[in-house]
Amino acid sequence: MIDLHIHSMFSDGTDSIDDIVEIVKEKNIPAISLTDHDTTYGVAEIINKTKPHNIKVIPGIEISSVSNGHLIHILGYNIDINNGQLQELLNRLANYFYVHFCEQYTWLQKNHIINFNLNKILKYAEFKQSIAPSDILKAMIANGAPYTLKDWPEFFNKKVRLYPSNFIKDFPINSSEAVEIIKLAGGIPVFAHPARIGNADLPEMELLLPHGLGGIEVYYPYHDKKLINRYENFALKHNLIKTGGTDWHGTELTTWKAEIGDYGVNDLEYRLNS
């Protein structure tokens, strides 16, 4: 199985590039894509480290965006990671995440919800292009706090999400722009895990077709047979490629029952492989 949705420690996963390469080697997976959120930092490294093992890597990314009040992730495949317009968009996102994170964390501290030095979190995440909410707990664990990453869902729900956020309302990137930038970077824009936005899935994909949407993530841990049929039919109707993957975030942060290679595609479709 070719897994086209994998995250590393460069976004909100826990695995290093070496960890991911070892898993892929052990499972004899012939091809993968590293699709970290809003960063390309790990792509060159994983390409270099898989070459000796004849593992094909599709240069990828997962871009955060908003449309009609929905947080929508757009996967990009076969991108030029050095494309200037792509990197400019990622820098805008990184700045937004940084400002929002600091405001959020200051509020959590002020309201005595979390008592931990903000600078320690920023220091922990300084190797990354964009800071992630889970970096709060990762930094605390690294500092000796009595947590494990399996505590993240409860920690997030009982503490982090108490912040009255305007995250989506003020989000700087529309989904149409994310699609267009991926196209400008030579890539194929793919709508990620569409079932996560419920019945808005097909209408939102329809809106992105004129902007160059090229595919749908059809095969995904949360997609049952009914949903797979729904997305396969939409893809067939609009001549879109069908992709799939595990959405791996590491053993502790992948909260659904799936490991690298459990979901994906059997063959790379022509436009993705070319």
C-alpha positions, 0 to 999 in steps of 0.5 A: 500500500502506498501511503500518501498522507504522513506527518513528521515532527516538522509539523504536528507529528512525533516521528523524525524523518529517520523514524519514518524511513525505518517504518517504510523500509520494514513494511516494504512500502514502495512509495510515500508522501511526506505531507506535513502541515504548512511546511516543506522542511522535511521533504528534501531530507526524506527524499535523500534518505529513501534513495538508497532503499529505492523508495519513491517519495512524492514531494508533498504538503498539507496546507491549512485554509478556510472557506465559508467558515470551514477549516479545509486542508489541501494536500499538494503532491509533486510540488516544487518545494523551492517555489517562491510563491509557495514559500511566501504563502507558508511564511504568511501561515507561519506568522499567523500561527505564531501570533495566534499561538502567543495570544492564545498561550498568554490568555491561558496563562493569564486565566491560570489554565496553564502554568508553563513558560511560553519561551520554553515552548517557542525554544522547543519548536524553533527548528520548525517552520510553523508552531503547532498547538501540540508543541505545548505538551511536547515542550512540557514533557521534554521539560519533565512534566508528568504527561505522555503524548497520549494525554494530548486529546484530553489536555487539548479539550480541557485546557487549550480549547478554552481560549475563545479563539477567532482562529478560523474567522481571521484565517489569512488563506482561503482554500481557493488560494491554497489550490492555486498556489499548489498549481503554481508550484507545479503540484496537484491540489487534493482535497484532504479528508472531506468527510471531516466537514460533513455535508459541506464536503461536495459543495466545497469541492465544487467551489474549488474545481474552477481554481484547479482542484485535481483530486480527492483523498478518497481512502482514509481511516474515517471513510466507510464504504458509503463515503468512499463510493460518494467520493469515487463517484465525484472524482469520476464525474469531474476527472479527479485523481483519487488518493489515500493515506493514513494521516500518520502522526506517530504512535502516540498522536495518531488517535485512530486505529491505523499505521503507516501503510494501512490506508492509501492506494495500490498504484500511483495514478499517472498524473501523480507519478509523472 
